[in-house]
Amino acid sequence: MQSKAQIDQVLRQKTDAKEIPGVVAIAATGNDIIYQGAFGKRDLAKDDAMTADSVFWIASMTKAITAAAGMQLVEQGKLSLDEPIGKVLPDLAAPQVLEGFDARGEPKLRAAKKPITLRHLMTHTAGFCYNLWNGDMAAYLEKTGTPDITSCKNAALKTPIMSDPGTRWEYGTNIDFVGKAIEAVSGKRLDAYLRDHLLAPLGMTDTGFKLGDAQRKRLVGMHQRGEDGSLAPIPFELEQDPEFHMGGGGLYGTAGDYIKFTQMILNKGKGNGIQVLTPETVAMMGQNQVGELNMTKMTSAVAWATNDVDLYPGMEKKWGLSFMINTAKTPEGRNAGSLAWAGLANTYFWIDPSRNVSGVILMQLLPFVDRKCLEAYAGFERGVYAGLDAGSGQKAA
């Protein structure tokens, strides 16, 4: 099939030229894997070739999984989208808004004008931010000695919000609180809840917060892009015995596992023969849940970790229950109303329900939205749509 050769060529060229260290990509319809490929090295400091079953830190691709788990509990009436979440999480009962700093550099705080809800958390409209894209939060963490979220310490969750709930979209630590809410009403730790109710039922047996011996043998190393464009391996590992499991970014997993999650969304809540969410819930998760608000550009405040994030500039982007929604067709062929998101170390996925196709592409380097990684992603996605448009119906795997 022509598109398989086309995708292979794009990804092989990028890894052969050492523009990216290594990559795994997989695409599927609701029923079939239509492309799978692995190129380059797991780690530029070692000889191991990248394999399809390599294990990556999927970072914020964790968010959609945590949100899906939260929606299971909404279906059961244990969580509510629009009740104040403070009823479940007392720490969020009286949120404080950071209004800058006084002359002495002390934070200026005021009470929020309305309560935070689960819907606010799932749509990044609760007011929480990440210091990676918010210099005021970076200053707040430093001033107060509050640990960074990736420490997975409970103290990291004790931050103010940056705007009143429901007034603007700002990407942040919201889904970590969704994880806490899941724990509060299920009586299970987040790792156990996800395993029992989503990961195991969907057959995602290679995904989890803690790296097992089998996964560690296939673990992909982290890399850093230098200012001169060069790539260097860097040490990186999330806390393996965390105070809390980071529902917003703590999972490690494989491309083959994540595509099962995307297929569950394509199949309206059913995966591996098991209905884990109702079709109505999945439809709601994929609809605009932020009304007139739009996803905005995310301007980097920490250069080594992330570039500015401005996906499809000029296009309005909405947010569902933990998915970005494009409102127009993309240059690569993704239809309007598709769902997508990404992870900090350049991992990406999209789900296009109207074309019954989804794709996952995983790399492992910083900073986020690296240009060479985005080129690989775009080439992969274009190839997938070229294959669909050719109407061949042949598997590309």
VEXDREN-2710 file (C-alpha; in Angstrom, 1 decimal):
% VEXDREN-2710
k/r/px/py/pz
1/MET/0.0/0.0/0.0
2/GLN/1.4/3.3/-1.1
3/SER/0.7/5.2/2.1
4/LYS/2.6/2.7/4.2
5/ALA/5.7/3.3/2.1
6/GLN/5.1/7.1/2.2
7/ILE/4.9/7.1/6.0
8/ASP/7.9/4.7/6.4
9/GLN/9.9/7.1/4.3
10/VAL/9.1/10.2/6.3
11/LEU/9.8/8.6/9.6
12/ARG/12.9/6.7/8.5
13/GLN/14.4/9.9/7.0
14/LYS/13.8/11.8/10.2
15/THR/15.6/9.1/12.3
16/ASP/18.4/8.4/9.8
17/ALA/19.2/12.1/9.7
18/LYS/19.2/12.1/13.6
19/GLU/16.6/14.9/13.4
20/ILE/14.7/12.8/16.0
21/PRO/16.1/9.9/18.0
22/GLY/13.4/7.4/17.5
23/VAL/9.7/7.1/16.8
24/VAL/6.8/4.6/17.0
25/ALA/3.6/5.4/15.0
26/ILE/0.4/3.4/14.8
27/ALA/-3.0/4.2/13.1
28/ALA/-6.3/2.4/13.2
29/THR/-9.9/2.4/12.3
30/GLY/-12.4/1.3/14.9
31/ASN/-11.7/-2.4/14.0
32/ASP/-8.2/-2.6/12.3
33/ILE/-4.7/-1.5/12.7
34/ILE/-4.0/0.2/9.4
35/TYR/-0.4/1.3/9.9
36/GLN/2.4/0.5/12.4
37/GLY/6.1/1.4/12.3
38/ALA/9.1/1.9/14.5
39/PHE/12.3/3.7/13.5
40/GLY/15.5/4.9/15.0
41/LYS/16.9/4.2/18.4
42/ARG/15.3/4.0/21.8
43/ASP/18.2/6.0/23.3
44/LEU/21.0/7.7/21.4
45/ALA/23.4/6.6/24.1
46/LYS/22.7/2.9/23.4
47/ASP/22.4/0.5/20.5
48/ASP/18.9/-0.7/21.0
49/ALA/16.7/-0.2/17.9
50/MET/13.2/1.3/18.5
51/THR/10.5/-1.5/18.5
52/ALA/6.8/-1.2/18.2
53/ASP/6.4/-2.3/21.8
54/SER/8.8/0.3/23.3
55/VAL/7.6/2.1/26.4
56/PHE/7.3/5.9/26.6
57/TRP/6.4/8.5/29.2
58/ILE/3.1/9.5/27.6
59/ALA/2.7/12.5/29.9
60/SER/-0.4/14.5/29.2
61/MET/-1.9/11.8/27.0
62/THR/-2.7/10.5/30.5
63/LYS/-5.4/13.2/30.8
64/ALA/-7.9/11.7/28.4
65/ILE/-7.6/8.3/30.2
66/THR/-8.2/10.0/33.6
67/ALA/-11.1/12.0/32.2
68/ALA/-12.7/8.8/30.8
69/ALA/-12.4/7.2/34.3
70/GLY/-14.0/10.3/35.8
71/MET/-16.8/10.0/33.4
72/GLN/-17.5/6.4/34.4
73/LEU/-18.1/7.7/37.9
74/VAL/-20.3/10.5/36.5
75/GLU/-22.4/7.8/34.8
76/GLN/-22.7/6.0/38.1
77/GLY/-23.8/9.2/39.9
78/LYS/-20.8/9.2/42.1
79/LEU/-19.4/12.4/40.6
80/SER/-21.3/15.4/39.1
81/LEU/-20.1/17.6/36.3
82/ASP/-21.7/20.7/37.6
83/GLU/-21.8/20.5/41.4
84/PRO/-19.1/22.3/43.3
85/ILE/-16.1/19.9/43.4
86/GLY/-15.3/21.1/46.9
87/LYS/-18.0/18.7/48.1
88/VAL/-15.7/15.9/47.1
89/LEU/-12.3/17.6/47.4
90/PRO/-12.4/20.0/50.4
91/ASP/-9.1/21.5/49.3
92/LEU/-10.9/23.0/46.4
93/ALA/-13.9/24.3/48.4
94/ALA/-12.5/27.9/48.7
95/PRO/-10.2/28.6/45.8
96/GLN/-8.0/31.6/45.8
97/VAL/-7.1/33.6/42.7
98/LEU/-3.6/35.0/42.3
99/GLU/-3.7/38.6/41.2
100/GLY/0.0/39.2/40.9
101/PHE/2.6/40.2/43.6
102/ASP/2.9/43.3/45.9
103/ALA/5.9/45.6/46.1
104/ARG/7.7/43.1/48.4
105/GLY/7.1/40.2/46.0
106/GLU/4.4/38.6/48.2
107/PRO/1.6/36.9/46.3
108/LYS/-1.7/38.9/46.2
109/LEU/-4.7/36.5/46.6
110/ARG/-8.5/36.9/46.6
111/ALA/-11.4/34.6/46.9
112/ALA/-12.7/33.2/43.6
113/LYS/-16.1/34.5/42.5
114/LYS/-17.6/31.1/42.0
115/PRO/-16.9/27.4/42.8
116/ILE/-14.9/25.0/40.7
117/THR/-16.8/22.1/39.1
118/LEU/-15.6/18.9/37.6
119/ARG/-16.6/20.3/34.1
120/HIS/-14.2/23.2/34.7
121/LEU/-11.4/20.8/35.6
122/MET/-12.0/18.6/32.6
123/THR/-12.0/21.5/30.2
124/HIS/-9.1/23.5/31.7
125/THR/-11.4/26.4/32.6
126/ALA/-11.0/26.1/36.4
127/GLY/-8.2/28.6/36.5
128/PHE/-5.3/26.2/37.3
129/CYS/-2.2/26.6/35.2
130/TYR/1.2/25.1/34.7
131/ASN/4.3/27.0/35.5
132/LEU/5.7/25.9/32.1
133/TRP/3.4/28.4/30.4
134/ASN/2.8/30.9/33.2
135/GLY/5.6/33.0/34.6
136/ASP/3.4/34.2/37.6
137/MET/3.0/30.6/38.7
138/ALA/6.7/30.0/38.3
139/ALA/7.3/33.0/40.6
140/TYR/4.7/31.8/43.0
141/LEU/6.2/28.3/43.3
142/GLU/9.7/29.8/43.9
143/LYS/8.4/32.4/46.4
144/THR/6.4/29.9/48.5
145/GLY/8.7/26.8/48.1
146/THR/5.8/24.9/46.6
147/PRO/7.1/21.8/44.7
148/ASP/6.5/21.4/40.9
149/ILE/3.6/19.1/39.9
150/THR/6.0/16.5/38.5
151/SER/7.3/15.9/42.0
152/CYS/4.0/14.0/42.6
153/LYS/4.0/15.5/46.1
154/ASN/0.6/16.5/47.5
155/ALA/2.0/19.9/48.4
156/ALA/2.4/20.5/44.7
157/LEU/-1.4/20.7/44.4
158/LYS/-1.7/23.6/46.9
159/THR/-1.6/26.4/44.4
160/PRO/-3.9/29.3/43.7
161/ILE/-5.9/29.6/40.4
162/MET/-5.1/32.3/37.9
163/SER/-8.6/33.4/36.9
164/ASP/-12.2/32.9/38.1
165/PRO/-13.6/29.4/37.3
166/GLY/-15.3/29.3/33.9
167/THR/-14.0/32.6/32.7
168/ARG/-11.1/31.5/30.4
169/TRP/-9.3/28.5/29.1
170/GLU/-5.8/27.9/30.6
171/TYR/-3.9/24.7/30.4
172/GLY/-3.0/23.4/33.8
173/THR/-3.0/20.9/36.7
174/ASN/-6.8/20.4/36.5
175/ILE/-6.8/16.7/35.6
176/ASP/-4.6/15.9/38.6
177/PHE/-7.6/17.0/40.7
178/VAL/-9.9/14.8/38.5
179/GLY/-7.6/11.9/39.6
180/LYS/-8.0/13.0/43.3
181/ALA/-11.8/13.1/42.8
182/ILE/-11.8/9.6/41.3
183/GLU/-9.9/8.4/44.4
184/ALA/-12.2/10.2/46.8
185/VAL/-15.4/8.6/45.5
186/SER/-14.1/5.2/44.4
187/GLY/-12.1/4.5/47.5
188/LYS/-9.2/3.3/45.3
189/ARG/-5.9/4.8/44.5
190/LEU/-5.8/6.1/41.0
191/ASP/-3.4/3.5/39.6
192/ALA/-5.8/0.7/40.9
193/TYR/-8.9/2.4/39.6
194/LEU/-7.5/3.0/36.1
195/ARG/-6.2/-0.6/36.0
196/ASP/-9.4/-2.2/37.1
197/HIS/-11.9/-0.1/35.2
198/LEU/-10.1/1.0/32.0
199/LEU/-6.7/-0.3/31.3
200/ALA/-7.3/-4.0/32.0
201/PRO/-10.7/-4.1/30.4
202/LEU/-9.3/-2.5/27.2
203/GLY/-6.3/-4.8/27.2
204/MET/-3.9/-1.9/27.9
205/THR/-1.6/-4.2/30.0
206/ASP/1.6/-2.2/29.2
207/THR/0.3/1.1/30.6
208/GLY/0.8/2.3/34.2
209/PHE/2.3/4.8/36.6
210/LYS/5.0/2.3/37.8
211/LEU/7.5/0.7/35.5
212/GLY/7.7/-3.0/35.8
213/ASP/10.8/-5.0/35.0
214/ALA/9.4/-6.0/31.6
215/GLN/8.6/-2.4/30.7
216/ARG/11.9/-1.1/31.9
217/LYS/13.7/-3.4/29.4
218/ARG/11.8/-1.6/26.6
219/LEU/11.9/1.9/28.1
220/VAL/12.8/4.8/25.7
221/GLY/15.4/7.3/26.9
222/MET/14.6/11.0/27.2
223/HIS/16.5/13.4/25.0
224/GLN/17.0/17.2/25.0
225/ARG/17.2/19.3/21.8
226/GLY/20.0/21.9/22.2
227/GLU/19.8/25.4/20.8
228/ASP/22.0/24.3/17.9
229/GLY/19.5/21.6/17.0
230/SER/21.6/18.7/18.4
231/LEU/20.1/15.9/20.5
232/ALA/21.6/14.6/23.7
233/PRO/20.3/11.9/26.1
234/ILE/19.3/13.2/29.5
235/PRO/18.3/11.4/32.7
236/PHE/14.6/11.4/33.3
237/GLU/12.2/9.3/35.3
238/LEU/9.0/10.1/37.2
239/GLU/8.8/9.3/40.9
240/GLN/8.1/5.6/41.1
241/ASP/6.7/5.8/44.6
242/PRO/4.6/9.0/44.4
243/GLU/2.5/10.6/47.1
244/PHE/-0.2/10.9/44.5
245/HIS/-0.6/9.4/41.0
246/MET/-0.5/12.3/38.5
247/GLY/-3.8/11.9/36.6
248/GLY/-2.6/14.8/34.4
249/GLY/0.6/13.2/33.2
250/GLY/2.0/10.2/35.1
251/LEU/1.5/7.3/32.8
252/TYR/4.0/5.3/30.9
253/GLY/2.8/3.1/28.0
254/THR/3.1/1.9/24.5
255/ALA/1.6/3.1/21.2
256/GLY/-0.2/-0.3/20.8
257/ASP/-1.9/0.3/24.2
258/TYR/-2.9/3.9/23.5
259/ILE/-4.4/3.0/20.1
260/LYS/-6.8/0.7/22.0
261/PHE/-8.0/3.7/24.0
262/THR/-8.5/5.7/20.8
263/GLN/-10.4/2.8/19.2
264/MET/-12.7/2.7/22.3
265/ILE/-13.6/6.3/21.6
266/LEU/-14.1/5.6/17.9
267/ASN/-16.4/2.6/18.9
268/LYS/-18.5/4.8/21.2
269/GLY/-17.2/3.5/24.5
270/LYS/-16.6/-0.1/23.5
271/GLY/-13.2/-1.8/23.4
272/ASN/-12.0/-5.3/23.6
273/GLY/-15.6/-6.4/23.6
274/ILE/-16.4/-4.4/26.8
275/GLN/-18.5/-1.3/27.1
276/VAL/-16.5/0.9/29.4
277/LEU/-18.5/4.1/28.7
278/THR/-21.9/4.7/27.2
279/PRO/-22.1/6.1/23.7
280/GLU/-23.8/9.2/25.1
281/THR/-20.9/9.9/27.4
282/VAL/-18.3/9.5/24.6
283/ALA/-20.4/11.8/22.4
284/MET/-20.4/14.4/25.1
285/MET/-16.7/14.1/25.7
286/GLY/-16.1/15.0/22.1
287/GLN/-18.3/18.0/22.0
288/ASN/-17.4/21.6/22.7
289/GLN/-17.8/22.0/26.5
290/VAL/-16.3/25.6/26.8
291/GLY/-19.0/27.5/24.9
292/GLU/-17.7/30.8/23.6
293/LEU/-14.3/30.3/25.1
294/ASN/-11.4/29.2/22.9
295/MET/-8.2/27.3/23.5
296/THR/-5.5/30.0/23.4
297/LYS/-1.8/30.1/22.5
298/MET/0.4/28.7/25.3
299/THR/3.5/30.9/25.6
300/SER/6.6/29.2/27.0
301/ALA/7.9/30.3/30.4
302/VAL/10.5/27.4/30.6
303/ALA/12.5/27.2/27.4
304/TRP/14.1/23.8/28.0
305/ALA/10.8/22.1/28.6
306/THR/8.5/23.6/26.0
307/ASN/8.3/25.8/22.9
308/ASP/5.4/28.2/22.5
309/VAL/2.3/26.0/21.7
310/ASP/0.2/27.5/18.9
311/LEU/-1.4/24.6/17.0
312/TYR/-3.2/25.5/13.8
313/PRO/-2.7/29.3/14.3
314/GLY/-5.8/31.2/13.1
315/MET/-8.2/28.3/13.7
316/GLU/-10.6/28.4/16.6
317/LYS/-9.9/25.4/18.9
318/LYS/-12.5/24.2/21.4
319/TRP/-12.2/21.8/24.3
320/GLY/-14.2/18.8/25.1
321/LEU/-14.0/16.7/28.3
322/SER/-10.2/16.5/28.0
323/PHE/-9.7/16.7/24.3
324/MET/-8.7/19.6/22.0
325/ILE/-11.3/19.9/19.2
326/ASN/-10.3/21.4/15.8
327/THR/-13.2/23.5/14.3
328/ALA/-11.9/23.3/10.7
329/LYS/-10.2/20.7/8.5
330/THR/-6.5/20.5/9.1
331/PRO/-3.8/20.7/6.4
332/GLU/-3.1/17.0/7.0
333/GLY/-6.7/15.9/6.3
334/ARG/-8.2/15.7/9.8
335/ASN/-11.9/16.6/9.7
336/ALA/-13.4/19.3/11.8
337/GLY/-14.7/18.0/15.1
338/SER/-11.8/15.7/15.6
339/LEU/-10.2/15.1/19.0
340/ALA/-6.6/15.3/19.9
341/TRP/-3.9/16.0/22.5
342/ALA/-0.3/15.4/23.3
343/GLY/2.4/14.8/25.9
344/LEU/5.2/17.0/26.9
345/ALA/8.0/14.8/25.5
346/ASN/6.5/15.0/22.0
347/THR/3.9/12.3/22.1
348/TYR/0.7/12.9/20.1
349/PHE/-2.6/11.4/19.2
350/TRP/-5.7/12.3/17.2
351/ILE/-9.2/10.7/16.9
352/ASP/-11.3/11.5/13.8
353/PRO/-14.8/10.0/14.4
354/SER/-16.2/11.2/11.1
355/ARG/-13.5/9.2/9.2
356/ASN/-13.4/6.4/11.7
357/VAL/-9.6/6.8/12.1
358/SER/-7.1/7.5/14.9
359/GLY/-3.4/7.8/15.1
360/VAL/-0.7/7.7/17.8
361/ILE/2.9/8.9/17.3
362/LEU/5.4/8.7/20.2
363/MET/8.8/10.3/20.5
364/GLN/10.8/11.1/23.6
365/LEU/12.5/14.5/23.6
366/LEU/12.2/18.0/25.0
367/PRO/11.2/20.8/24.5
368/PHE/7.5/20.1/23.7
369/VAL/6.2/20.9/20.1
370/ASP/9.6/20.4/18.7
371/ARG/9.6/21.4/15.0
372/LYS/11.1/18.2/13.7
373/CYS/8.7/16.1/15.8
374/LEU/5.8/18.1/14.4
375/GLU/7.1/17.4/10.9
376/ALA/7.2/13.7/11.6
377/TYR/3.6/13.9/13.1
378/ALA/2.3/15.8/10.0
379/GLY/4.0/13.4/7.6
380/PHE/2.5/10.4/9.4
381/GLU/-1.0/11.9/9.5
382/ARG/-0.9/12.9/5.8
383/GLY/0.1/9.4/4.9
384/VAL/-2.8/7.9/6.9
385/TYR/-5.3/10.1/5.2
386/ALA/-3.7/9.5/1.8
387/GLY/-4.3/5.8/2.4
388/LEU/-7.9/6.3/3.4
389/ASP/-8.5/8.6/0.4
390/ALA/-7.0/6.0/-1.9
391/GLY/-10.0/3.9/-0.7
392/SER/-7.8/0.8/-0.9
393/GLY/-9.3/-0.7/2.2
394/GLN/-6.0/-2.6/2.5
395/LYS/-4.2/-2.8/5.8
396/ALA/-1.0/-1.0/5.8
397/ALA/0.5/-3.0/8.6
END
